Amino acid sequence: MIRALVLALLLAAPAVAQGTGGFSPMAPAFWPLGPAPDPVTLLEPLYRNFPERIEGRPTLKISMRREGAQRLVVDVELAGLLDDSIEARAFRAVVEREERGWMVVALGTRARCARDARRAWTTRPCS
């Protein structure tokens, strides 16, 4: 589910995602939700079916930092995925509070490949 969502968003349209430095830009215009009452609900499709199974060491981390009066940068990190080529997948969303609720204005992704000896984050596909 997560892999399909990532692929669909990556292929949807190119986007310049301000505030998502170090992450491969994704197209926020194709985000399936919004407006939402809070950022966690808005970004729920990123972690909805996680963990896929109760095996290994599934880990979900969500952190937020304020960037202006009505803007947050939200980082979501998933580790322990069933895809053995990916050690972890991370998303960075820039969300803004509007009159109707919270909306995604920028979105990016990156991965830590399991077969990379450096275990560094990358925007390239893992193999």
Number of C-alpha atoms within 10 A of each C-alpha: 13 17 11 9 13 17 12 15 21 20 10 15 13 12 16 14 20 13 18 21 11 13 21 20 26 28 21 24 16 13 20 13 15 16 18 17 13 14 23 17 14 20 24 12 16 19 18 12 11 19 18 14 11 9 10 11 9 16 13 14 11 14 12 15 11 12 13 9 8 11 18 21 21 20 20 20 19 21 20 21 22 15 11 13 16 19 20 22 21 21 23 27 28 25 24 21 18 12 7 10 14 24 25 26 17 23 29 28 25 21 25 22 23 17 13 15 7 9 13 10 17 18 15 13 11 17 10
